[in-house]
Amino acid sequence: MSRSPPELRLAAASTTAAESAEQVLRRLEWTVLRRLDGLLQGHHRTLMRGNGMDLADLREYQLHDDVRHIDWNVTARLSQPHVRVFTEDREMSAWFLLDLSASLDFGSHLQRKKDLSRDFVAVLARMLTREGNRVGALLYGSGVDTRVPARSGRPQVLQLLHRLQHRPPHAGTATRLNELLETAAHQLKRRATVFVVSDFISEPGWEKPLGQLARRHEVVVVRLLDPLELELPNLGLISMRDAESGEVLMVDTGDKGFRQRFAQLAQAREAQFMDAIVKAGVDALELRTDDDLLDALVRFCALRKRRVQSRASGTGRASAWPTSSASAAS
């Protein structure tokens, strides 16, 4: 549902339109990326892992070495056991699966969900391309209509931002997120890190494709959320419009029973969403329109480190839902 206050949505929309791709990236580099640099030093391998190992050197075998790394050809030639020394291949490809359907135009605070999605993609894409990694994207409106091939460098981030800033409006239709996930599974041949950025206001059927995508790729679900989608305040009689169907309803938010039923339905949707994420076995990050992007990214970094530590210790999967600063610190 698309809900007022409209003046906030119009203010956010005009701000977005006034900023070019270059201005958006410069602003985020100064306000977010610069502050993240100190946090992420030395953690690149744990946050975004590459696809393999590179042979770096050969040296004589020592007692602590893994016998599986012995190079038998060199050993036979030199009559002395030698082992291969590897370094991790840090280069990776990251793909953003971006839901840009009509429901993302909503925002009850100073930014819309669509603006939050754009800023998150800009920050993550710039972080990755600075390390020499490649980023690409699949964009979904009323269907998967745009593919941005994976490339590296700052110009690639600017191109992606330009595509997001200058998309033509489309008629509101029901979101079928399964189409985006199935297209990605078909088109992404090599293993990659995949960020699924959506509010997950969609027709049912995306749960199974998400799990199938996670079998081949490292998937991170990035869910966009506005507080009014969880709980309605007492605003009296207001009109509510479904952004995707265009249907307009008059509702009395002063009715306590109505607000309670709304909250119960929202809680049921939350439980269903969480169940799907757990079954798919993917990492998840929640981005709220009333939250600070830097704080959310710090929680994301903490989640990734806990996940790697839990895998290394064999204790299972880390908690996949860092929703607040408190939960990240616990």
C-alpha positions in Angstrom: 0.0 0.0 0.0 1.2 3.5 -0.8 0.5 5.8 2.2 0.8 9.5 2.9 2.2 11.9 4.1 2.6 12.9 0.4 4.7 16.0 1.1 7.5 13.8 2.3 7.4 11.5 -0.7 7.3 14.5 -3.0 10.3 16.1 -1.3 12.3 12.8 -1.6 11.4 12.5 -5.2 12.5 16.0 -6.1 15.8 15.5 -4.3 16.4 12.4 -6.2 15.6 14.0 -9.5 17.9 16.9 -8.7 21.0 14.7 -8.2 23.0 13.3 -11.0 24.6 9.9 -10.8 28.0 11.6 -10.2 26.5 13.7 -7.4 24.9 10.7 -5.7 28.2 8.8 -5.8 30.2 11.7 -4.5 27.8 12.3 -1.7 27.9 8.6 -0.6 31.7 8.4 -1.0 32.0 11.2 1.5 29.3 10.4 4.0 29.4 6.5 4.0 32.3 5.0 2.2 34.9 7.2 3.8 33.7 6.2 7.3 33.5 2.5 6.3 37.1 2.3 5.1 38.5 2.0 8.6 36.0 -0.7 9.5 36.7 -2.9 6.5 40.5 -2.9 6.5 41.7 -6.5 6.5 38.2 -8.0 6.3 37.8 -8.3 2.5 38.2 -12.0 2.4 35.7 -12.6 5.1 33.1 -10.3 3.6 33.3 -11.2 -0.1 35.2 -14.3 -1.0 36.7 -15.1 -4.4 36.2 -18.1 -6.6 39.4 -20.0 -6.2 43.2 -20.1 -5.5 46.2 -19.0 -7.4 49.6 -20.8 -7.4 52.1 -18.3 -5.9 55.3 -20.3 -5.3 57.0 -23.7 -4.8 59.2 -24.4 -1.7 60.6 -27.4 0.1 58.2 -29.5 2.1 58.1 -28.9 5.9 56.6 -31.1 8.6 53.5 -28.9 9.1 52.6 -28.8 5.3 49.6 -30.6 3.8 50.8 -33.6 1.8 48.0 -32.9 -0.7 50.0 -29.8 -1.8 53.1 -31.8 -2.8 54.1 -31.2 -6.4 55.2 -34.7 -7.4 56.8 -33.7 -10.7 59.1 -31.1 -9.0 59.8 -33.6 -6.2 60.9 -36.3 -8.7 63.0 -33.8 -10.6 64.9 -32.4 -7.6 64.9 -35.5 -5.4 63.5 -33.3 -2.6 59.8 -33.0 -1.6 58.4 -29.6 -2.7 54.9 -28.2 -2.1 52.8 -25.7 -3.9 52.0 -22.4 -2.1 48.7 -20.8 -2.9 47.1 -17.4 -2.5 43.4 -16.8 -2.4 41.9 -15.4 -5.6 40.1 -12.3 -4.2 38.6 -11.2 -7.5 34.9 -11.9 -7.6 31.8 -11.0 -9.6 28.8 -9.5 -7.7 25.3 -9.2 -9.2 22.5 -7.0 -7.9 19.0 -8.3 -8.6 17.0 -5.1 -8.2 13.3 -5.0 -7.7 12.2 -1.6 -8.9 8.4 -2.2 -9.0 5.9 0.5 -8.0 5.7 -0.5 -4.3 9.3 0.9 -3.9 8.1 4.4 -4.6 6.7 4.5 -1.1 8.4 6.2 1.9 6.9 7.7 5.0 10.2 9.4 6.1 12.7 11.5 4.2 13.5 8.8 1.7 11.7 6.3 -0.4 12.5 2.6 -0.5 13.8 3.1 -4.0 16.2 5.8 -2.9 17.5 3.5 -0.1 18.0 0.7 -2.6 19.9 3.1 -5.0 22.2 4.3 -2.2 22.9 0.7 -0.9 23.8 -0.5 -4.5 26.1 2.5 -5.0 28.0 2.0 -1.8 28.4 -1.8 -2.2 29.3 -1.5 -5.9 31.9 1.1 -5.3 33.4 -0.9 -2.4 33.7 -3.9 -4.7 35.0 -2.2 -7.8 37.7 -0.4 -5.8 39.1 -3.9 -5.1 39.1 -4.8 -8.8 36.0 -6.8 -8.6 33.2 -6.7 -11.3 29.6 -5.8 -10.6 26.5 -6.2 -12.8 22.8 -6.0 -12.4 19.4 -7.2 -13.5 16.6 -4.7 -13.2 13.0 -5.7 -12.6 10.0 -3.3 -13.2 6.9 -5.1 -14.5 9.4 -7.7 -15.7 13.1 -8.2 -16.1 13.7 -5.4 -18.6 17.4 -4.4 -18.2 20.7 -6.3 -17.9 23.9 -4.4 -17.0 26.9 -6.6 -17.8 29.4 -7.1 -15.0 32.4 -4.8 -15.3 34.8 -3.1 -12.9 35.8 0.5 -12.2 34.1 3.7 -11.1 32.5 4.3 -14.5 30.6 1.0 -14.1 29.1 2.3 -10.8 28.1 5.5 -12.5 26.5 3.7 -15.4 24.5 1.6 -13.0 23.4 4.6 -11.0 22.4 6.4 -14.3 20.2 3.4 -15.2 18.5 3.6 -11.9 18.1 7.4 -12.0 16.6 7.6 -15.5 14.2 4.6 -15.7 11.0 5.5 -17.5 7.8 5.1 -15.4 5.8 1.9 -15.9 2.2 0.9 -15.3 1.7 -0.6 -11.9 1.3 -4.4 -12.0 1.6 -7.1 -9.5 5.2 -8.0 -8.7 6.4 -11.5 -9.5 9.7 -11.8 -7.9 10.1 -15.3 -9.0 10.7 -14.0 -12.6 13.7 -12.1 -11.5 15.2 -15.0 -9.5 14.6 -17.5 -12.3 16.1 -15.1 -14.9 19.2 -14.8 -12.7 19.6 -18.5 -12.3 19.4 -18.9 -16.1 21.8 -16.1 -17.0 24.5 -16.2 -14.3 26.6 -19.1 -15.4 29.7 -18.6 -13.1 29.5 -18.6 -9.3 29.0 -15.1 -8.0 27.8 -13.1 -4.9 24.2 -12.2 -5.6 22.4 -9.4 -3.7 18.6 -9.6 -4.0 17.4 -6.1 -3.2 13.6 -5.9 -2.8 10.8 -5.1 -0.4 9.4 -8.6 -1.1 5.9 -7.3 -1.7 5.3 -9.9 -4.3 3.0 -12.7 -5.4 3.8 -16.0 -3.8 6.3 -18.4 -5.5 9.6 -16.7 -5.0 10.7 -18.9 -2.1 11.7 -22.0 -4.2 13.7 -20.0 -6.9 15.6 -18.2 -4.1 16.7 -21.5 -2.6 17.7 -22.9 -6.0 19.7 -19.7 -6.7 21.5 -20.1 -3.4 22.7 -23.6 -4.3 24.9 -22.2 -7.0 25.7 -18.7 -5.8 26.4 -16.9 -2.5 23.1 -15.1 -2.0 22.4 -12.1 0.3 18.8 -10.9 0.6 18.5 -7.2 1.2 15.0 -6.4 2.3 13.7 -2.8 2.0 11.1 -1.8 4.7 9.2 1.2 5.8 7.9 1.4 9.5 4.3 2.0 8.4 4.3 -1.4 6.7 4.5 -3.0 10.1 2.3 -0.7 12.3 -0.1 2.1 11.6 -0.3 5.2 13.8 -3.6 6.8 14.7 -4.1 9.3 11.8 -7.9 9.2 11.6 -9.6 8.7 8.3 -7.1 8.5 5.5 -7.0 7.2 1.9 -4.6 4.3 1.1 -3.6 3.5 -2.5 -2.0 0.2 -3.6 0.9 1.4 -5.7 0.9 -1.7 -8.0 -2.9 -2.1 -8.6 -3.9 1.5 -8.2 -6.8 0.6 -5.9 -7.7 3.3 -3.4 -9.4 2.5 -0.1 -10.6 4.8 2.7 -9.6 3.4 6.1 -10.1 4.6 9.7 -6.8 4.4 11.5 -8.5 5.8 14.5 -10.1 2.4 15.0 -8.0 0.5 17.4 -9.3 -2.9 16.3 -8.3 -2.1 12.7 -4.8 -1.1 13.7 -4.5 -4.4 15.7 -5.6 -6.5 12.8 -3.2 -4.6 10.5 -0.3 -5.3 12.9 -1.3 -9.0 13.2 -1.3 -9.4 9.4 2.1 -7.7 9.3 3.5 -10.1 11.9 2.2 -13.1 9.9 3.9 -11.8 6.8 7.1 -11.3 8.8 7.0 -14.9 10.1 6.4 -16.3 6.5 9.3 -14.2 5.2 11.7 -15.3 7.9 10.7 -18.9 7.4 11.5 -18.6 3.6 14.9 -17.1 4.4 15.8 -19.8 6.8 14.8 -22.5 4.5 16.8 -21.0 1.6 19.8 -20.8 3.9 20.9 -17.3 2.8 22.2 -14.2 4.6 19.8 -11.3 5.0 20.0 -7.6 5.8 17.1 -5.3 6.6 17.2 -1.7 5.3 14.6 0.6 6.8 13.7 4.1 5.5 14.1 5.5 9.0 17.5 3.8 9.6 21.0 5.1 8.8 22.6 3.3 5.9 26.0 3.3 7.6 24.7 1.6 10.7 23.0 -1.0 8.5 26.2 -1.7 6.7 28.1 -2.1 9.9 25.5 -4.7 11.0 26.0 -6.4 7.7 29.8 -6.6 8.2 29.2 -8.1 11.7 26.9 -10.7 10.3 29.4 -11.7 7.6 32.2 -12.1 10.1 30.0 -14.2 12.4 28.9 -16.4 9.5 32.5 -17.1 8.5 33.5 -17.8 12.1 30.6 -20.2 12.6 31.4 -22.1 9.5 35.1 -22.4 10.5 34.2 -23.7 14.0 31.6 -26.1 12.6 28.8 -24.7 14.8 26.4 -24.1 12.0 25.0 -21.0 10.4 25.0 -17.6 12.1 21.8 -15.7 12.7 20.7 -14.4 9.4 18.7 -11.4 10.4 20.5 -8.3 11.9 17.7 -5.9 12.3 19.0 -3.5 14.9 22.1 -2.1 16.5 21.3 -4.0 19.6 21.0 -7.4 17.8 24.3 -6.7 16.0 26.1 -6.1 19.3 24.6 -9.1 21.1 
